[in-house]
Structure formats: structure tokens, C-alpha cells
Amino acid sequence: MEQETTAIQKRIQSFVPAKIQEALVEIDTVATDYGAMVRADDGTPSSTIVQAYAMQKLRDLLTPDIMAPIMGLQGTKLGFVTDKDKVKARSGGYAKGPGYPVEVVTDVTIWAWGQGAAMTSNQVNIISGNGYLAKGFFFSALDDRLGPGNWKMVHSVPHSSGAGAIVTSKIEWTVDGKPNVETLEHGIKGDDYSSTDQYLGKADRKCGKWLLERLSNRRYSDGEAENPLTDGAFEVKADVVEDAEPTEATDFMADIKAAAEKTKPKPDPVVEPPKPEPKPKPDPVKPTASVEEVVAALGGAPPELILQFFKVCVKDIKETTEFPGVSTLALPPTAKRLCALSAEQRGYIVRPNVAAMLKAELAAWADRVAKEA
């Protein structure tokens, strides 16, 4: 162990400035003790006060020089992402955002260390100035506890449900050679523009959190605050970036004149009302659509199978002699609803996001029908 510690110290000395090396030793000691106190917190006043002393000590140790490399990780998946990494530019598109100041990042860093998380590998996100444990933290912790390859999770295709989707997940893990299995159903927040990857990314985090809580007998925050997306990515905020106007250097007399001008009463500034933000355009909806157009939108399966899929649905979920041997009970619920729509309503089906979801249901239904045949 001593040889391993010496090797680590030599690696640190090779790329860390000498004036920082000494501080890192004390930071490691205090942060380790602080993390142990947080995890063993019994809620007593003395425990709270000792933790407060430790947090203040870490604030004192985390000087701007120490925090500089951590600040450089902000806005990258090698480090941590925030909801201020990008902003909308007036000319269109997005520009690099301001990020969070060192004071906020310092406090989130201390909080993360208390949770056993690192400010690297996208284990932590910062949203509205607060820290949140991301999927990367739970996956890393599970690898440490169970070993890579000793746990996995498989998710179903997300099914729309109100303002979001339902995802069913199967979790498998092995402890001391004994296999374990659990099936969970998640209600995940979303909207018309949420993608399947975003829903499955949130399901990953929920499963990782559930399994780590079960193994560690410890609770973690839910992480549904604001709008974290897949892999810790965030929707950018509608701040507007404007080019800064250059300032000219002033001499001593100009400074005096400027100070005198400040003493003059000024009229109330005219405040212009904020301009409404442009809303993203939804997928185009056709006025009407035929069954053939819907078949084209649901490409990827034989046309006769898609037509059979539709005709069986329209039969009010009854057996039909036209397609013997087909069990209508196997039809997915979304197909039952969509297939009975009018020509105008079928225009909604051919929207890319709706067609994509129906494609997945069609494939699953076709597999079940094939097995029953």
C-alpha cells in the first residue's frame, strides 16, 4: 500500500505545480473525513456543526488556483455539465454560455465529495445553482460495488402517457454468486419533443439509483428537478448573447467628469417589453392521410402485414375470418387507438415522432403474432 501511495505521489509531482501539491494532501484528508461524516450523519447538533466546520475548511482550501482545473471541466462530458453551458444567440443558433462562477462550483464540488461523487466523467450536473447526481455516478458506484459485468438493465420501448412516457425496466445483478432480478415501471416526465433516447437515459438513472439504494441502504435525491436530459445534457436557456461594446481608455480628468455626471439626475429609462421567444416548429401535420400513406410512414415491415395490423384493429377488437389465426388480444394499445382514426386524424399518425413510436409497437406485435402462428 505504501509503494502504491508513493507511485501516486510521483505521478502528481510530474504535472501538478509544486505550490499546489502540499494543499492537495490536506484537501484529500479533509474531504475524506467530511464524506464519512455525511454518510454517517445521525442528525445530532454536534454532527451538523462538525460538518459545517469541515465544509468551511474545504472552502478555505479550495482557492482559485486549486479550483482553476475544475472550472476548466465545466460544460464538458469529461467533467460536468450545467444548464448554463449554452445560450441562444440573437443571430440564431447557440453560443457558449457563461457557466457558473467559481463560488457556486466550489460549493457543488464540496457537496459532491460528501456524496462520494467526482466532478469528472459526468457524475454531477449543476441545475439552477444546485448539484445533482447524474447517471454516471450511479453506474460508477455499481461497478465499484458489484464489478463490471455483474449487473445490467434492459428497458422496454417508451409508451406515451400524459406529459411523459411509461418505461418498464428489468434489472439483473449478482451478489456473492447469487443472481437477482427485479422489474420496475417508471413514469418519466417529457413532452412532444422528447426522444426515445432521452426517456431511456432517464430510465437508466432511475434504475441505477434504485439498485444502489438497495445495495447501500441509503437514499439519494430523485434528480427530476428542472429538466435534466439524457447523459446529463440540458436544454439551453433562452438568454440572448450580445456583442460587448468596446470601451475607450480614459485619463484622470475624464474620470472626474464621469463622476460629476453621475450626480446629475437622470430621466427614468425606457424599458422595452421583452420579445417573445420563438417556439420550435412541431412536426408538420397533413390535413388528411390515407391508409396507404400511413403504411409508407410505417415502412420497415411488409405492406400486407401493416394492412393486416390496421384491419384487425378496426374490427372493434373482434376475431375475423379474413385473417384466421391472428389474436387481436396481442395488439398494442396505441395501435388500437390510432388505427380507428378518421382520414383527417390519420394525418397525425404520419408525423415522424408518432410514426417512429408506432413502428416499434408494430414490430413487437408482429413478433408476438409470429410466435402464436
VOPAGU-2260 file (C-alpha; in pm, 1 decimal, decimal comma):
REM VOPAGU-2260
SITE   aa  ch    i         X         Y         Z
SITE  MET   A    0       0,0       0,0       0,0
SITE  GLU   A    1     285,9     235,2      86,0
SITE  GLN   A    2     450,5     167,7    -251,8
SITE  GLU   A    3     119,1     240,2    -428,5
SITE  THR   A    4      84,9     572,0    -240,9
SITE  THR   A    5     440,9     667,9    -333,5
SITE  ALA   A    6     370,9     594,2    -701,0
SITE  ILE   A    7      61,6     816,7    -693,2
SITE  GLN   A    8     259,9    1099,0    -530,1
SITE  LYS   A    9     524,9    1073,6    -801,5
SITE  ARG   A   10     259,3    1098,7   -1074,0
SITE  ILE   A   11     111,3    1404,6    -902,5
SITE  GLN   A   12     452,4    1568,7    -883,4
SITE  SER   A   13     503,4    1518,1   -1256,3
SITE  PHE   A   14     219,7    1751,1   -1368,2
SITE  VAL   A   15      87,6    1942,9   -1063,3
SITE  PRO   A   16     263,5    2268,3    -966,2
SITE  ALA   A   17     471,2    2233,9    -652,0
SITE  LYS   A   18     278,4    2504,0    -460,6
SITE  ILE   A   19     -45,8    2306,2    -506,1
SITE  GLN   A   20      86,0    1959,4    -419,9
SITE  GLU   A   21     102,5    2029,2     -48,0
SITE  ALA   A   22    -253,8    2164,1     -39,5
SITE  LEU   A   23    -387,3    1854,3    -218,5
SITE  VAL   A   24    -271,6    1627,9      63,3
SITE  GLU   A   25    -472,0    1828,0     319,2
SITE  ILE   A   26    -773,4    1854,7      83,5
SITE  ASP   A   27    -778,2    1474,7      42,0
SITE  THR   A   28    -772,6    1425,8     420,2
SITE  VAL   A   29   -1048,2    1678,7     497,4
SITE  ALA   A   30   -1268,9    1570,7     204,7
SITE  THR   A   31   -1241,3    1203,5     303,0
SITE  ASP   A   32   -1334,7    1279,8     664,8
SITE  TYR   A   33   -1619,0    1506,7     550,7
SITE  GLY   A   34   -1762,4    1237,3     321,7
SITE  ALA   A   35   -1754,1     984,1     605,5
SITE  MET   A   36   -1937,6    1229,6     833,2
SITE  VAL   A   37   -2209,3    1291,7     573,4
SITE  ARG   A   38   -2271,2     922,3     517,2
SITE  ALA   A   39   -2279,5     853,4     893,9
SITE  ASP   A   40   -2487,6    1160,4     984,4
SITE  ASP   A   41   -2705,0    1083,3    1287,8
SITE  GLY   A   42   -2883,4    1419,4    1282,2
SITE  THR   A   43   -2737,8    1544,7    1610,2
SITE  PRO   A   44   -2638,6    1911,9    1652,8
SITE  SER   A   45   -2274,7    1813,1    1706,7
SITE  SER   A   46   -2272,8    1622,9    1376,2
SITE  THR   A   47   -2414,1    1926,6    1194,1
SITE  ILE   A   48   -2159,2    2163,1    1349,4
SITE  VAL   A   49   -1863,4    1933,4    1274,2
SITE  GLN   A   50   -1977,9    1901,2     912,2
SITE  ALA   A   51   -2010,0    2280,6     890,1
SITE  TYR   A   52   -1650,8    2318,4    1016,1
SITE  ALA   A   53   -1532,3    2065,8     756,9
SITE  MET   A   54   -1719,0    2242,9     474,2
SITE  GLN   A   55   -1572,8    2578,8     573,9
SITE  LYS   A   56   -1225,4    2426,5     591,7
SITE  LEU   A   57   -1268,6    2292,3     237,7
SITE  ARG   A   58   -1388,5    2634,4     118,6
SITE  ASP   A   59   -1069,9    2786,2     260,2
SITE  LEU   A   60    -852,3    2520,6      96,2
SITE  LEU   A   61   -1020,5    2540,5    -244,8
SITE  THR   A   62    -855,0    2863,5    -354,5
SITE  PRO   A   63    -895,6    2998,5    -710,1
SITE  ASP   A   64    -563,6    2833,3    -804,7
SITE  ILE   A   65    -687,0    2495,6    -680,3
SITE  MET   A   66   -1029,9    2538,1    -846,3
SITE  ALA   A   67    -888,3    2651,2   -1183,4
SITE  PRO   A   68    -857,5    2299,6   -1335,1
SITE  ILE   A   69   -1203,9    2204,4   -1202,0
SITE  MET   A   70   -1353,3    2519,5   -1359,6
SITE  GLY   A   71   -1194,3    2407,7   -1686,5
SITE  LEU   A   72   -1406,2    2089,4   -1673,2
SITE  GLN   A   73   -1732,6    2287,7   -1669,0
SITE  GLY   A   74   -1950,7    2227,4   -1973,2
SITE  THR   A   75   -1775,6    1907,2   -2085,6
SITE  LYS   A   76   -1871,0    1541,0   -2052,0
SITE  LEU   A   77   -1516,7    1475,0   -1931,9
SITE  GLY   A   78   -1609,4    1689,4   -1632,4
SITE  PHE   A   79   -1961,0    1809,6   -1553,3
SITE  VAL   A   80   -2240,5    1980,8   -1746,6
SITE  THR   A   81   -2474,4    2260,1   -1637,5
SITE  ASP   A   82   -2784,5    2442,4   -1754,6
SITE  LYS   A   83   -2568,7    2745,2   -1839,1
SITE  ASP   A   84   -2329,5    2578,9   -2082,9
SITE  LYS   A   85   -2505,6    2724,6   -2389,7
SITE  VAL   A   86   -2731,6    3021,6   -2464,3
SITE  LYS   A   87   -2935,2    3126,6   -2765,0
SITE  ALA   A   88   -2762,6    3383,7   -2983,5
SITE  ARG   A   89   -2956,6    3675,6   -3130,2
SITE  SER   A   90   -2831,3    3585,1   -3477,4
SITE  GLY   A   91   -2965,3    3229,7   -3439,8
SITE  GLY   A   92   -2817,2    2906,2   -3315,5
SITE  TYR   A   93   -2633,1    2875,7   -2986,7
SITE  ALA   A   94   -2321,4    3020,0   -2830,1
SITE  LYS   A   95   -2104,5    2923,4   -2534,4
SITE  GLY   A   96   -2279,7    3017,5   -2213,5
SITE  PRO   A   97   -2135,5    3193,4   -1908,9
SITE  GLY   A   98   -2135,0    2884,1   -1690,5
SITE  TYR   A   99   -2139,4    2915,9   -1312,7
SITE  PRO   A  100   -1896,5    3127,1   -1107,4
SITE  VAL   A  101   -1625,5    2965,3    -901,4
SITE  GLU   A  102   -1820,4    3020,0    -576,1
SITE  VAL   A  103   -2111,2    2803,9    -695,8
SITE  VAL   A  104   -1886,2    2535,1    -845,1
SITE  THR   A  105   -1682,5    2522,9    -521,6
SITE  ASP   A  106   -1990,9    2456,1    -307,0
SITE  VAL   A  107   -2122,7    2194,0    -551,1
SITE  THR   A  108   -1779,1    2028,1    -552,3
SITE  ILE   A  109   -1781,3    2004,5    -171,9
SITE  TRP   A  110   -2136,7    1865,5    -179,1
SITE  ALA   A  111   -2037,3    1607,6    -444,2
SITE  TRP   A  112   -1741,3    1487,2    -237,9
SITE  GLY   A  113   -1977,5    1440,7      54,3
SITE  GLN   A  114   -2192,2    1214,5    -165,7
SITE  GLY   A  115   -1890,9    1016,1    -281,9
SITE  ALA   A  116   -1911,4    1162,0    -634,8
SITE  ALA   A  117   -1639,3    1313,9    -853,0
SITE  MET   A  118   -1652,8    1628,0   -1066,1
SITE  THR   A  119   -1532,8    1420,5   -1363,2
SITE  SER   A  120   -1688,7    1166,3   -1602,4
SITE  ASN   A  121   -2024,6    1347,0   -1592,8
SITE  GLN   A  122   -2111,2    1218,2   -1244,9
SITE  VAL   A  123   -2252,4    1555,8   -1136,2
SITE  ASN   A  124   -2478,4    1813,3   -1304,2
SITE  ILE   A  125   -2542,7    2170,8   -1189,2
SITE  ILE   A  126   -2900,1    2294,3   -1241,1
SITE  SER   A  127   -3025,9    2628,0   -1106,9
SITE  GLY   A  128   -2710,4    2651,9    -895,8
SITE  ASN   A  129   -2765,4    2314,8    -724,8
SITE  GLY   A  130   -2579,9    1987,0    -765,3
SITE  TYR   A  131   -2749,9    1669,1    -889,5
SITE  LEU   A  132   -2606,1    1319,2    -913,9
SITE  ALA   A  133   -2611,0    1202,9   -1277,3
SITE  LYS   A  134   -2632,7     856,2   -1431,4
SITE  GLY   A  135   -2252,1     838,4   -1446,0
SITE  PHE   A  136   -2227,7     847,6   -1065,7
SITE  PHE   A  137   -2467,7     557,2   -1010,5
SITE  PHE   A  138   -2310,1     344,7   -1283,6
SITE  SER   A  139   -1958,7     406,0   -1145,2
SITE  ALA   A  140   -2073,9     323,4    -789,5
SITE  LEU   A  141   -2237,8      -1,3    -909,3
SITE  ASP   A  142   -1919,9    -103,8   -1090,4
SITE  ASP   A  143   -1724,9     -43,2    -767,6
SITE  ARG   A  144   -1970,1    -246,8    -556,9
SITE  LEU   A  145   -2060,2    -532,9    -791,3
SITE  GLY   A  146   -1784,8    -527,6   -1050,2
SITE  PRO   A  147   -1828,7    -451,0   -1420,6
SITE  GLY   A  148   -2041,9    -712,9   -1594,4
SITE  ASN   A  149   -2217,9    -820,8   -1274,3
SITE  TRP   A  150   -2522,8    -601,5   -1331,6
SITE  LYS   A  151   -2732,2    -485,1   -1625,2
SITE  MET   A  152   -3068,1    -331,7   -1714,1
SITE  VAL   A  153   -3298,0    -371,5   -2013,8
SITE  HIS   A  154   -3577,0    -124,3   -2096,5
SITE  SER   A  155   -3897,6    -152,4   -2296,4
SITE  VAL   A  156   -3995,0      89,3   -2572,5
SITE  PRO   A  157   -4133,4     407,1   -2403,2
SITE  HIS   A  158   -4515,0     432,5   -2423,7
SITE  SER   A  159   -4670,1     779,8   -2418,9
SITE  SER   A  160   -4868,0     854,7   -2105,2
SITE  GLY   A  161   -4988,7    1207,4   -2031,4
SITE  ALA   A  162   -4699,6    1451,1   -2002,9
SITE  GLY   A  163   -4432,4    1186,9   -2049,6
SITE  ALA   A  164   -4393,7     814,1   -2100,1
SITE  ILE   A  165   -4403,3     479,5   -1920,6
SITE  VAL   A  166   -4091,3     262,0   -1936,9
SITE  THR   A  167   -4069,0     -91,1   -1796,2
SITE  SER   A  168   -3718,7    -195,5   -1690,0
SITE  LYS   A  169   -3567,7    -531,9   -1598,4
SITE  ILE   A  170   -3266,0    -513,1   -1365,4
SITE  GLU   A  171   -3032,2    -809,0   -1313,3
SITE  TRP   A  172   -2738,5    -820,5   -1071,4
SITE  THR   A  173   -2520,5   -1078,2    -897,6
SITE  VAL   A  174   -2405,3   -1067,7    -533,7
SITE  ASP   A  175   -2173,5   -1337,4    -398,9
SITE  GLY   A  176   -2254,5   -1555,7    -698,2
SITE  LYS   A  177   -2630,4   -1531,0    -639,5
SITE  PRO   A  178   -2831,4   -1382,7    -931,0
SITE  ASN   A  179   -3109,7   -1132,1    -860,4
SITE  VAL   A  180   -3381,7    -993,4   -1089,1
SITE  GLU   A  181   -3628,6    -706,1   -1042,5
SITE  THR   A  182   -3879,9    -545,7   -1281,2
SITE  LEU   A  183   -3967,1    -176,9   -1234,5
SITE  GLU   A  184   -4213,4      52,3   -1411,4
SITE  HIS   A  185   -4119,8     421,3   -1435,0
SITE  GLY   A  186   -4332,5     725,2   -1511,1
SITE  ILE   A  187   -4090,6     965,2   -1680,5
SITE  LYS   A  188   -4156,1    1333,4   -1749,4
SITE  GLY   A  189   -4138,6    1455,0   -2108,0
SITE  ASP   A  190   -4320,6    1635,8   -2387,6
SITE  ASP   A  191   -4397,7    1603,4   -2759,3
SITE  TYR   A  192   -4032,1    1667,8   -2843,6
SITE  SER   A  193   -3876,0    1419,5   -2600,1
SITE  SER   A  194   -3689,3    1145,5   -2784,8
SITE  THR   A  195   -3669,9     774,5   -2706,1
SITE  ASP   A  196   -3301,6     815,5   -2609,7
SITE  GLN   A  197   -3393,0    1085,0   -2357,8
SITE  TYR   A  198   -3658,8     865,0   -2196,1
SITE  LEU   A  199   -3424,6     564,9   -2182,1
SITE  GLY   A  200   -3142,1     778,9   -2041,2
SITE  LYS   A  201   -3367,6     883,9   -1754,2
SITE  ALA   A  202   -3472,8     521,6   -1705,1
SITE  ASP   A  203   -3101,6     430,4   -1677,9
SITE  ARG   A  204   -3056,4     680,0   -1395,3
SITE  LYS   A  205   -3371,6     566,7   -1212,0
SITE  CYS   A  206   -3262,2     201,8   -1229,2
SITE  GLY   A  207   -2906,8     283,3   -1119,3
SITE  LYS   A  208   -3037,7     489,0    -827,9
SITE  TRP   A  209   -3282,0     214,8    -722,5
SITE  LEU   A  210   -3017,3     -58,5    -727,6
SITE  LEU   A  211   -2751,7     147,6    -545,8
SITE  GLU   A  212   -3003,7     244,0    -275,4
SITE  ARG   A  213   -3093,1    -122,4    -229,2
SITE  LEU   A  214   -2728,3    -227,9    -200,3
SITE  SER   A  215   -2613,7      61,7      19,6
SITE  ASN   A  216   -2929,5     107,4     229,7
SITE  ARG   A  217   -2902,1     479,7     160,8
SITE  ARG   A  218   -3133,4     731,7      -7,2
SITE  TYR   A  219   -3029,7     964,5    -290,4
SITE  SER   A  220   -3211,2    1267,0    -432,6
SITE  ASP   A  221   -3459,9    1191,6    -709,6
SITE  GLY   A  222   -3287,7    1413,0    -969,8
SITE  GLU   A  223   -3607,9    1512,0   -1154,2
SITE  ALA   A  224   -3562,8    1881,0   -1073,5
SITE  GLU   A  225   -3580,6    2120,1   -1368,0
SITE  ASN   A  226   -3508,2    1939,2   -1696,5
SITE  PRO   A  227   -3206,8    1706,7   -1694,0
SITE  LEU   A  228   -3190,0    1508,5   -2017,5
SITE  THR   A  229   -3005,9    1204,5   -2141,3
SITE  ASP   A  230   -2646,0    1166,6   -2019,2
SITE  GLY   A  231   -2671,5    1488,9   -1823,2
SITE  ALA   A  232   -2733,0    1706,0   -2130,0
SITE  PHE   A  233   -2955,0    2007,5   -2074,0
SITE  GLU   A  234   -3191,4    2217,5   -2275,9
SITE  VAL   A  235   -3030,0    2555,7   -2320,6
SITE  LYS   A  236   -3190,7    2859,5   -2164,9
SITE  ALA   A  237   -3320,9    3146,2   -2373,9
SITE  ASP   A  238   -3063,5    3402,1   -2266,8
SITE  VAL   A  239   -2950,1    3628,3   -2550,5
SITE  VAL   A  240   -2582,9    3686,7   -2621,0
SITE  GLU   A  241   -2496,9    4036,0   -2742,9
SITE  ASP   A  242   -2158,0    4159,9   -2851,0
SITE  ALA   A  243   -1995,9    4374,7   -2584,3
SITE  GLU   A  244   -1927,7    4734,1   -2688,2
SITE  PRO   A  245   -1558,8    4828,2   -2672,2
SITE  THR   A  246   -1464,8    5085,3   -2409,1
SITE  GLU   A  247   -1202,1    5351,5   -2455,2
SITE  ALA   A  248    -930,1    5423,9   -2203,7
SITE  THR   A  249    -989,4    5740,8   -2002,6
SITE  ASP   A  250    -746,7    5976,8   -1834,7
SITE  PHE   A  251    -764,4    6122,5   -1484,1
SITE  MET   A  252    -975,2    6429,0   -1583,0
SITE  ALA   A  253   -1218,1    6213,9   -1778,2
SITE  ASP   A  254   -1274,6    6003,4   -1467,3
SITE  ILE   A  255   -1353,9    6317,7   -1266,4
SITE  LYS   A  256   -1600,6    6436,9   -1531,0
SITE  ALA   A  257   -1765,9    6095,6   -1536,6
SITE  ALA   A  258   -1805,6    6104,6   -1159,3
SITE  ALA   A  259   -1966,0    6450,3   -1182,5
SITE  GLU   A  260   -2209,1    6328,2   -1448,1
SITE  LYS   A  261   -2326,1    6054,6   -1211,5
SITE  THR   A  262   -2451,6    6320,4    -966,7
SITE  LYS   A  263   -2691,4    6471,1   -1223,3
SITE  PRO   A  264   -3049,4    6345,8   -1207,3
SITE  LYS   A  265   -3132,9    6119,4   -1495,9
SITE  PRO   A  266   -3472,7    6053,1   -1650,6
SITE  ASP   A  267   -3629,0    5716,1   -1591,4
SITE  PRO   A  268   -3504,8    5472,3   -1852,1
SITE  VAL   A  269   -3749,1    5347,4   -2109,9
SITE  VAL   A  270   -3797,0    4976,6   -2055,0
SITE  GLU   A  271   -3892,6    4785,1   -2363,4
SITE  PRO   A  272   -4114,3    4482,2   -2311,3
SITE  PRO   A  273   -3929,5    4153,3   -2360,3
SITE  LYS   A  274   -3968,3    3999,7   -2700,8
SITE  PRO   A  275   -4141,8    3661,8   -2704,1
SITE  GLU   A  276   -3913,3    3370,8   -2772,2
SITE  PRO   A  277   -3972,3    3186,4   -3097,6
SITE  LYS   A  278   -4124,7    2847,5   -3032,1
SITE  PRO   A  279   -3979,1    2543,1   -3205,5
SITE  LYS   A  280   -4184,9    2432,4   -3501,6
SITE  PRO   A  281   -4362,8    2099,7   -3445,5
SITE  ASP   A  282   -4361,7    1820,9   -3699,5
SITE  PRO   A  283   -4589,6    1913,9   -3992,9
SITE  VAL   A  284   -4937,8    1761,0   -3977,5
SITE  LYS   A  285   -5106,9    1670,9   -4307,0
SITE  PRO   A  286   -5478,0    1765,2   -4339,6
SITE  THR   A  287   -5562,8    1405,5   -4428,3
SITE  ALA   A  288   -5379,6    1080,7   -4487,7
SITE  SER   A  289   -5485,6     751,9   -4643,0
SITE  VAL   A  290   -5408,8     408,1   -4508,2
SITE  GLU   A  291   -5150,8     374,2   -4786,6
SITE  GLU   A  292   -4972,6     691,5   -4671,0
SITE  VAL   A  293   -4969,0     561,2   -4317,1
SITE  VAL   A  294   -4826,2     232,1   -4446,8
SITE  ALA   A  295   -4547,9     429,9   -4615,9
SITE  ALA   A  296   -4474,6     619,7   -4292,5
SITE  LEU   A  297   -4453,7     288,7   -4106,9
SITE  GLY   A  298   -4202,1     135,3   -4350,7
SITE  GLY   A  299   -3977,9    -140,6   -4232,5
SITE  ALA   A  300   -4235,1    -423,0   -4241,1
SITE  PRO   A  301   -4414,4    -595,0   -4533,4
SITE  PRO   A  302   -4709,6    -378,8   -4651,4
SITE  GLU   A  303   -4951,7    -670,5   -4620,1
SITE  LEU   A  304   -4852,2    -711,8   -4253,7
SITE  ILE   A  305   -4909,8    -341,8   -4186,0
SITE  LEU   A  306   -5250,5    -353,4   -4360,3
SITE  GLN   A  307   -5338,3    -664,3   -4161,3
SITE  PHE   A  308   -5228,3    -479,7   -3847,7
SITE  PHE   A  309   -5468,3    -194,9   -3930,0
SITE  LYS   A  310   -5764,1    -406,3   -4046,6
SITE  VAL   A  311   -5761,6    -626,2   -3738,8
SITE  CYS   A  312   -5759,4    -314,6   -3517,7
SITE  VAL   A  313   -6056,9    -160,2   -3698,4
SITE  LYS   A  314   -6269,4    -470,8   -3635,7
SITE  ASP   A  315   -6351,5    -342,2   -3286,4
SITE  ILE   A  316   -6104,9    -590,9   -3142,9
SITE  LYS   A  317   -6301,8    -897,7   -3259,3
SITE  GLU   A  318   -6174,8   -1215,5   -3426,2
SITE  THR   A  319   -6209,9   -1204,6   -3806,5
SITE  THR   A  320   -6227,1   -1484,4   -4059,5
SITE  GLU   A  321   -6037,2   -1266,4   -4305,9
SITE  PHE   A  322   -5716,7   -1323,8   -4110,4
SITE  PRO   A  323   -5751,0   -1662,9   -3935,8
SITE  GLY   A  324   -5512,3   -1744,7   -3658,3
SITE  VAL   A  325   -5442,6   -1382,8   -3564,2
SITE  SER   A  326   -5501,9   -1299,8   -3198,7
SITE  THR   A  327   -5625,5    -943,5   -3164,2
SITE  LEU   A  328   -5560,0    -958,6   -2791,7
SITE  ALA   A  329   -5190,0    -921,4   -2873,3
SITE  LEU   A  330   -5241,9    -581,2   -3037,2
SITE  PRO   A  331   -5064,6    -296,3   -2857,2
SITE  PRO   A  332   -5295,4     -33,7   -2701,0
SITE  THR   A  333   -5161,8     258,9   -2904,0
SITE  ALA   A  334   -5235,6      70,6   -3227,7
SITE  LYS   A  335   -5591,5       3,1   -3112,4
SITE  ARG   A  336   -5648,8     374,8   -3069,8
SITE  LEU   A  337   -5467,5     504,7   -3377,3
SITE  CYS   A  338   -5595,0     256,4   -3634,3
SITE  ALA   A  339   -5959,6     354,7   -3590,5
SITE  LEU   A  340   -5899,0     724,5   -3662,0
SITE  SER   A  341   -6055,4     920,2   -3947,9
SITE  ALA   A  342   -5868,8    1028,2   -4263,3
SITE  GLU   A  343   -5805,2    1369,1   -4105,9
SITE  GLN   A  344   -5677,9    1214,4   -3787,7
SITE  ARG   A  345   -5453,4     976,4   -3979,7
SITE  GLY   A  346   -5261,7    1287,8   -4084,1
SITE  TYR   A  347   -5141,1    1295,8   -3724,5
SITE  ILE   A  348   -5009,2     939,9   -3745,5
SITE  VAL   A  349   -4761,3    1021,4   -4022,5
SITE  ARG   A  350   -4578,9    1272,7   -3801,3
SITE  PRO   A  351   -4220,0    1140,6   -3768,8
SITE  ASN   A  352   -4224,7    1106,4   -3389,6
SITE  VAL   A  353   -4564,5     933,2   -3381,2
SITE  ALA   A  354   -4476,1     705,1   -3673,6
SITE  ALA   A  355   -4149,6     607,9   -3502,5
SITE  MET   A  356   -4329,6     501,0   -3184,9
SITE  LEU   A  357   -4592,7     307,5   -3382,8
SITE  LYS   A  358   -4318,1     134,6   -3583,8
SITE  ALA   A  359   -4175,4      -7,1   -3261,5
SITE  GLU   A  360   -4517,4    -129,6   -3148,5
SITE  LEU   A  361   -4580,6    -285,8   -3489,1
SITE  ALA   A  362   -4252,3    -476,6   -3473,6
SITE  ALA   A  363   -4328,5    -605,6   -3124,4
SITE  TRP   A  364   -4682,2    -705,7   -3230,6
SITE  ALA   A  365   -4553,2    -884,6   -3542,4
SITE  ASP   A  366   -4312,4   -1086,7   -3327,0
SITE  ARG   A  367   -4592,9   -1196,8   -3095,5
SITE  VAL   A  368   -4819,5   -1290,1   -3388,7
SITE  ALA   A  369   -4537,4   -1493,5   -3545,0
SITE  LYS   A  370   -4487,7   -1685,2   -3220,6
SITE  GLU   A  371   -4861,5   -1757,9   -3191,0
SITE  ALA   A  372   -4893,1   -1879,1   -3550,8
